[in-house]
Amino acid sequence: MNRHRDLHPQRGAITLLVAIGLVILASLTSFYSARSVLMDQMASQNHARAKQSLLAAEAALASAQAVLSATPTQDLMHSPTHCPVGLSGRQWQCSPLALAPHPALPQAQLSAIAVRDLLLSPHVITLHASARHSGQQSQALVRESVFAPTVAPAPSLAAPAALVLNGCVSEAAAAHLRVCPLTSQGEPCASSAKGPAVLTHWVADTNRNGSISTAEKNACLALSVSSLPGGGSKTGPSSASVRSPCTRAAWRSVLGDITDAQLQAWSSAQERNGLTAQSTPPRTIYWIDSPADWQGNVGSTDHPALLVFSAKACAQRCPRIGAGVRIHGSVLIDSGCNDDKMRGWQAGTIEGQLVVESGLPEWRSGTVLAQADGRNAYILNWPLGIDATRLQRIHGSWSEGAP
């Protein structure tokens, strides 16, 4: 009997412990169930905020594209700012775009930065647009690239001439000249010429019969055999043309629809970004208004340069190029169809192409070696079907998140 009385308290204690365990288990189950519901609610709220931020960032991207569309080409990207992470170097130009608050998203802070490569693709602008919701830990970033009408396409030339004129050429007494066309093999001025050495867009119709004879062409392009050591052809128009008013036929034949304003803006942007002939990478576009003679080496095989001596530089006499100067790329001289501004011109070595918007009377010195890559400074990738006069999205360039 005593043994049975001793078991009752033990059974009661066990029952109490089991009950307490069940209560604790039920409490834990309720706690974790509530916590799971709370986490689901927080995840849902975070997803909603992230979606709102993404929609706001896309709105910022659309606003940035509208700002670019409404901005004149020469005024694009004038205010510098820090570039996004991962983009360093003087070739990158980054500029903030002023965005108005979106009426449907007044609580979102919208911002956008326009980025472009001033050397390889100044006509491609990548927009980095972001949105942040005030009072929320939510931010989104989207990117998309556009083709912008900053520089027009240049025509492709199968075999660009070493020397392109809008007039005639003659040698001064004791001149030191070498004009070499492209070659199919070997060094410039080898005997295997495959392109024209000299091309002119205007020859005087001396007998006024409306056509240009071989004799008139040869008299106009009066370079000696010693000045054309690589051979190559001397070509010009077959019919008489009018040179006045000056239509810049030589300019248009190599630059196409690229305008003065576009080249000036491109040159200024490279200069403002700190690009020079000695920087890494080096500057490639030079718009020159100074009448002073040019004394610096520029351009290389990897980074050919474009030098444009403007009508302002040629107001009295077009600048000459120092005898020991070497330029790898293209040299354009806007002499305004005025031969006297180029009379007695002198230069060093140009590896690429020399384009003169007049004749070259009494040319004294210079070496022009035609190079296939001499025009690469301003030859840009414009895919077929792209209208270079307006802003257009590049399909497939949209992305989300940090670079």
Secondary structure per residue as TSV (DSSP state, phi and psi in degrees):
chain	resnum	aa	ss	phi	psi
A	1	M	-	360.0	-38.7
A	2	N	H	-67.4	-34.5
A	3	R	H	-63.9	-40.5
A	4	H	H	-67.0	-37.0
A	5	R	H	-66.5	-31.2
A	6	D	H	-73.0	-26.3
A	7	L	H	-76.8	-26.2
A	8	H	H	-60.5	-46.5
A	9	P	H	-63.0	-35.6
A	10	Q	H	-65.8	-44.0
A	11	R	H	-63.1	-37.0
A	12	G	H	-65.7	-38.6
A	13	A	H	-66.7	-41.0
A	14	I	H	-63.7	-42.5
A	15	T	H	-61.8	-40.4
A	16	L	H	-64.4	-42.0
A	17	L	H	-64.9	-42.0
A	18	V	H	-62.0	-41.7
A	19	A	H	-63.6	-42.7
A	20	I	H	-63.1	-41.8
A	21	G	H	-61.5	-42.0
A	22	L	H	-64.9	-38.1
A	23	V	H	-64.1	-44.1
A	24	I	H	-62.6	-43.9
A	25	L	H	-61.8	-42.0
A	26	A	H	-64.6	-38.9
A	27	S	H	-65.2	-43.9
A	28	L	H	-63.2	-40.5
A	29	T	H	-61.9	-43.5
A	30	S	H	-64.5	-40.4
A	31	F	H	-63.5	-49.6
A	32	Y	H	-69.4	-29.9
A	33	S	H	-67.1	-44.1
A	34	A	H	-65.4	-39.7
A	35	R	H	-64.3	-39.8
A	36	S	H	-63.0	-42.4
A	37	V	H	-62.6	-42.3
A	38	L	H	-63.4	-43.2
A	39	M	H	-63.2	-40.9
A	40	D	H	-61.6	-40.7
A	41	Q	H	-64.9	-43.5
A	42	M	H	-64.4	-42.4
A	43	A	H	-62.4	-41.1
A	44	S	H	-63.9	-41.5
A	45	Q	H	-66.0	-42.6
A	46	N	H	-61.9	-41.9
A	47	H	H	-63.1	-40.3
A	48	A	H	-65.5	-42.5
A	49	R	H	-65.6	-41.4
A	50	A	H	-62.5	-40.1
A	51	K	H	-65.7	-40.4
A	52	Q	H	-62.3	-43.5
A	53	S	H	-64.6	-39.7
A	54	L	H	-64.1	-43.0
A	55	L	H	-62.8	-38.6
A	56	A	H	-67.5	-39.2
A	57	A	H	-64.7	-38.9
A	58	E	H	-65.8	-34.5
A	59	A	H	-65.9	-39.2
A	60	A	H	-63.7	-39.0
A	61	L	H	-63.1	-44.6
A	62	A	H	-63.7	-39.2
A	63	S	H	-65.3	-40.3
A	64	A	H	-62.6	-41.5
A	65	Q	H	-63.8	-36.8
A	66	A	H	-66.2	-39.3
A	67	V	H	-62.1	-45.1
A	68	L	H	-63.1	-40.5
A	69	S	H	-63.7	-31.7
A	70	A	T	-90.4	-1.0
A	71	T	S	-100.1	129.5
A	72	P	-	-57.4	145.8
A	73	T	G	-53.2	-45.6
A	74	Q	G	-70.4	-12.8
A	75	D	G	-101.4	3.5
A	76	L	T	-67.0	133.1
A	77	M	T	57.6	56.3
A	78	H	-	-93.8	-18.9
A	79	S	S	-103.8	110.1
A	80	P	-	-74.2	154.4
A	81	T	-	-150.2	172.9
A	82	H	-	-66.9	138.0
A	83	C	-	-80.3	156.2
A	84	P	-	-58.4	159.2
A	85	V	T	-57.0	135.5
A	86	G	T	98.6	-10.5
A	87	L	-	-114.6	104.0
A	88	S	-	-132.2	153.3
A	89	G	S	117.7	155.5
A	90	R	T	-73.6	-12.9
A	91	Q	T	-76.2	-16.4
A	92	W	E	-90.8	124.8
A	93	Q	E	-109.0	125.2
A	94	C	E	-127.1	134.0
A	95	S	E	-142.4	134.7
A	96	P	E	-75.2	150.2
A	97	L	E	-113.9	132.8
A	98	A	-	-78.4	116.3
A	99	L	-	-113.0	134.0
A	100	A	-	-79.8	151.2
A	101	P	-	-58.1	142.7
A	102	H	-	-79.4	128.2
A	103	P	T	-60.7	-30.1
A	104	A	T	-85.8	-11.2
A	105	L	-	-133.1	62.6
A	106	P	T	-65.0	-23.7
A	107	Q	T	-84.1	-6.9
A	108	A	E	-92.9	135.5
A	109	Q	E	-94.5	112.7
A	110	L	E	-101.3	141.1
A	111	S	E	-149.3	157.2
A	112	A	E	-153.1	144.2
A	113	I	E	-124.9	132.8
A	114	A	E	-98.2	133.3
A	115	V	E	-129.5	137.2
A	116	R	E	-149.1	156.3
A	117	D	E	-93.0	112.5
A	118	L	T	-73.4	-12.0
A	119	L	T	-98.4	-53.2
A	120	L	T	-93.4	-31.3
A	121	S	E	-150.8	68.0
A	122	P	E	-67.7	-13.2
A	123	H	E	-92.0	-1.6
A	124	V	E	-110.9	117.0
A	125	I	E	-113.4	124.2
A	126	T	E	-98.7	123.9
A	127	L	E	-96.9	122.2
A	128	H	E	-104.1	105.0
A	129	A	E	-110.0	139.4
A	130	S	E	-137.9	159.5
A	131	A	E	-141.8	138.8
A	132	R	E	-132.0	131.6
A	133	H	E	-88.2	124.5
A	134	S	T	-63.9	134.6
A	135	G	T	82.1	-1.5
A	136	Q	S	-126.2	147.7
A	137	Q	S	-87.8	63.2
A	138	S	-	-138.6	128.1
A	139	Q	E	-146.2	147.6
A	140	A	E	-139.1	148.3
A	141	L	E	-132.3	132.6
A	142	V	E	-131.5	155.7
A	143	R	E	-135.7	148.4
A	144	E	E	-158.3	145.4
A	145	S	E	-104.5	149.9
A	146	V	E	-134.3	149.8
A	147	F	E	-83.7	129.7
A	148	A	-	-119.7	146.6
A	149	P	T	-78.4	55.6
A	150	T	T	-86.2	-34.5
A	151	V	S	-143.4	129.7
A	152	A	-	-75.7	161.6
A	153	P	-	-68.8	146.7
A	154	A	-	-99.9	147.8
A	155	P	-	-69.5	147.4
A	156	S	-	-83.0	139.9
A	157	L	-	-125.7	121.3
A	158	A	S	-62.8	-42.4
A	159	A	S	-141.3	83.3
A	160	P	-	-64.7	137.8
A	161	A	-	-69.8	150.6
A	162	A	S	-65.4	-41.2
A	163	L	E	-125.8	122.9
A	164	V	E	-118.3	127.5
A	165	L	E	-126.8	165.2
A	166	N	S	-124.0	54.8
A	167	G	S	166.9	-160.1
A	168	C	-	-107.2	164.6
A	169	V	E	-130.4	143.2
A	170	S	E	-144.5	156.4
A	171	E	E	-97.8	142.2
A	172	A	E	-76.9	164.1
A	173	A	E	-62.2	135.9
A	174	A	E	59.5	33.8
A	175	A	E	-69.8	150.9
A	176	H	E	-118.3	94.5
A	177	L	E	-128.6	145.5
A	178	R	E	-144.1	122.5
A	179	V	E	-124.1	117.6
A	180	C	E	-122.7	126.2
A	181	P	-	-78.0	175.2
A	182	L	-	-61.5	147.2
A	183	T	B	-120.6	151.1
A	184	S	S	-75.4	-21.1
A	185	Q	S	-161.1	160.4
A	186	G	S	81.1	-172.2
A	187	E	S	-78.6	159.4
A	188	P	T	-55.5	146.4
A	189	C	T	75.9	12.5
A	190	A	-	-72.6	170.9
A	191	S	S	-82.3	-7.5
A	192	S	-	-94.2	62.2
A	193	A	B	-67.4	140.1
A	194	K	-	-127.9	13.1
A	195	G	S	-152.2	172.3
A	196	P	E	-71.4	144.1
A	197	A	E	-85.6	-43.8
A	198	V	E	-131.9	134.2
A	199	L	E	-132.3	126.9
A	200	T	E	-120.5	149.6
A	201	H	S	-102.4	0.7
A	202	W	-	-150.9	128.1
A	203	V	-	-128.4	137.0
A	204	A	-	-66.2	129.0
A	205	D	-	-85.9	82.6
A	206	T	T	-65.7	-32.1
A	207	N	T	-96.6	2.8
A	208	R	-	54.1	40.4
A	209	N	S	-101.3	4.2
A	210	G	S	88.4	-8.7
A	211	S	B	-125.7	160.4
A	212	I	-	-107.8	117.7
A	213	S	-	-84.4	166.5
A	214	T	H	-61.3	-38.1
A	215	A	H	-64.1	-42.9
A	216	E	H	-64.6	-39.1
A	217	K	H	-66.3	-45.1
A	218	N	H	-65.0	-36.7
A	219	A	H	-68.0	-32.3
A	220	C	H	-74.2	-45.8
A	221	L	E	-95.3	71.1
A	222	A	E	-90.9	58.9
A	223	L	-	-95.9	140.2
A	224	S	-	-76.1	166.4
A	225	V	G	-61.7	-37.2
A	226	S	G	-67.6	-25.2
A	227	S	G	-83.7	-8.3
A	228	L	-	-123.0	63.4
A	229	P	T	-67.2	-19.5
A	230	G	T	-95.3	5.6
A	231	G	-	73.1	-137.2
A	232	G	-	87.9	162.3
A	233	S	E	-92.0	158.4
A	234	K	E	-117.2	111.8
A	235	T	E	-120.9	155.7
A	236	G	-	-161.0	-178.1
A	237	P	-	-67.5	151.9
A	238	S	S	-91.4	-19.1
A	239	S	B	-123.3	157.8
A	240	A	-	-67.4	143.1
A	241	S	-	-135.2	165.8
A	242	V	-	-98.7	130.7
A	243	R	-	-99.4	-17.4
A	244	S	S	-119.7	127.1
A	245	P	S	-70.0	155.0
A	246	C	-	-69.8	119.5
A	247	T	-	-98.1	4.4
A	248	R	-	53.6	52.7
A	249	A	H	-64.2	-38.0
A	250	A	H	-65.8	-44.9
A	251	W	H	-56.7	-51.0
A	252	R	H	-66.0	-29.5
A	253	S	H	-68.8	-25.7
A	254	V	H	-110.0	-29.1
A	255	L	H	-102.7	-13.7
A	256	G	T	64.3	-125.6
A	257	D	T	-94.4	10.3
A	258	I	-	-64.7	128.4
A	259	T	-	-99.5	165.9
A	260	D	H	-57.4	-46.5
A	261	A	H	-61.5	-39.1
A	262	Q	H	-65.7	-43.5
A	263	L	H	-68.1	-39.6
A	264	Q	H	-61.4	-45.1
A	265	A	H	-64.7	-41.0
A	266	W	H	-64.0	-46.4
A	267	S	H	-61.7	-45.1
A	268	S	H	-63.6	-38.8
A	269	A	H	-64.3	-42.5
A	270	Q	H	-64.3	-40.3
A	271	E	H	-65.8	-43.9
A	272	R	H	-63.2	-31.7
A	273	N	T	-79.0	-0.3
A	274	G	T	88.4	11.9
A	275	L	-	-75.5	133.2
A	276	T	-	-136.5	178.0
A	277	A	S	-65.6	-22.8
A	278	Q	S	-102.1	-6.9
A	279	S	S	-74.2	167.1
A	280	T	S	-121.6	111.7
A	281	P	S	-72.5	165.4
A	282	P	-	-84.1	161.6
A	283	R	-	-67.4	147.2
A	284	T	-	-123.3	-18.4
A	285	I	E	-119.4	125.9
A	286	Y	E	-128.8	112.8
A	287	W	E	-98.8	120.6
A	288	I	E	-117.6	115.7
A	289	D	-	-100.0	-11.0
A	290	S	-	-77.3	139.0
A	291	P	-	-80.7	-3.1
A	292	A	S	-68.0	147.5
A	293	D	-	-64.5	149.0
A	294	W	B	-91.7	130.5
A	295	Q	-	-124.5	6.6
A	296	G	-	-111.1	142.4
A	297	N	-	-74.4	136.3
A	298	V	B	-143.3	155.1
A	299	G	-	84.9	156.9
A	300	S	-	-154.2	174.8
A	301	T	S	-60.8	-40.0
A	302	D	S	-76.5	-31.6
A	303	H	S	-134.2	73.9
A	304	P	-	-63.2	152.1
A	305	A	E	-112.5	161.2
A	306	L	E	-122.6	120.3
A	307	L	E	-110.1	124.1
A	308	V	E	-118.2	112.3
A	309	F	E	-89.2	110.6
A	310	S	-	-75.5	174.0
A	311	A	T	-60.7	-32.9
A	312	K	T	-66.9	-41.5
A	313	A	T	-64.0	-30.5
A	314	C	T	-97.2	20.1
A	315	A	S	-57.4	-41.2
A	316	Q	S	-108.2	-53.2
A	317	R	S	-148.6	134.7
A	318	C	-	-68.7	140.5
A	319	P	-	-59.5	146.4
A	320	R	-	-96.7	168.8
A	321	I	B	-115.7	132.0
A	322	G	-	-51.9	148.2
A	323	A	T	-61.5	-34.8
A	324	G	T	-95.5	7.1
A	325	V	-	-81.3	140.1
A	326	R	E	-121.0	127.2
A	327	I	E	-123.1	124.1
A	328	H	E	-105.1	107.3
A	329	G	E	147.0	-144.7
A	330	S	E	-117.3	141.3
A	331	V	E	-121.8	121.0
A	332	L	E	-114.4	133.8
A	333	I	E	-124.9	115.6
A	334	D	-	-90.2	78.6
A	335	S	-	-86.7	7.5
A	336	G	T	60.1	34.9
A	337	C	T	59.7	22.4
A	338	N	-	-107.4	100.9
A	339	D	G	-60.4	-34.0
A	340	D	G	-63.0	-26.9
A	341	K	G	-69.8	-16.8
A	342	M	G	-109.9	7.1
A	343	R	T	-64.3	130.3
A	344	G	T	69.7	26.6
A	345	W	-	-66.2	147.4
A	346	Q	E	-133.0	151.4
A	347	A	E	-157.8	170.2
A	348	G	E	-92.0	-122.9
A	349	T	E	-114.5	129.3
A	350	I	E	-117.1	114.3
A	351	E	E	-99.2	95.3
A	352	G	E	155.7	-94.3
A	353	Q	E	-160.7	140.3
A	354	L	E	-115.2	125.1
A	355	V	E	-122.6	122.5
A	356	V	E	-124.3	127.9
A	357	E	S	-86.4	45.8
A	358	S	S	-174.2	-165.2
A	359	G	-	-89.4	179.6
A	360	L	E	-127.4	77.2
A	361	P	E	-75.8	137.2
A	362	E	E	55.4	45.0
A	363	W	E	-61.6	129.6
A	364	R	E	-97.3	-48.2
A	365	S	E	-154.6	153.6
A	366	G	E	150.7	149.6
A	367	T	E	-124.7	125.9
A	368	V	E	-122.1	114.3
A	369	L	E	-110.6	112.3
A	370	A	E	-63.6	129.2
A	371	Q	-	-129.6	136.9
A	372	A	G	-63.5	-31.4
A	373	D	G	-92.5	6.4
A	374	G	G	-65.6	-21.3
A	375	R	G	-98.0	1.6
A	376	N	T	-65.5	-17.4
A	377	A	T	-61.1	-33.0
A	378	Y	T	-122.0	7.1
A	379	I	-	-86.1	112.5
A	380	L	-	-111.4	159.1
A	381	N	-	-84.6	105.0
A	382	W	-	-114.5	101.6
A	383	P	-	-58.8	153.2
A	384	L	T	-58.4	132.4
A	385	G	T	94.5	-7.1
A	386	I	-	-83.0	131.7
A	387	D	-	-89.2	109.9
A	388	A	T	-75.8	1.7
A	389	T	T	-99.5	-1.3
A	390	R	S	-145.1	162.7
A	391	L	-	-73.1	133.0
A	392	Q	E	-142.5	137.9
A	393	R	E	-70.4	146.2
A	394	I	-	-95.8	111.1
A	395	H	T	-62.5	136.0
A	396	G	T	88.7	-0.2
A	397	S	-	-92.4	-7.6
A	398	W	-	-70.4	137.5
A	399	S	E	-150.5	162.8
A	400	E	E	-124.4	145.9
A	401	G	S	92.1	-177.7
A	402	A	-	-69.8	152.7
A	403	P	-	-59.1	360.0
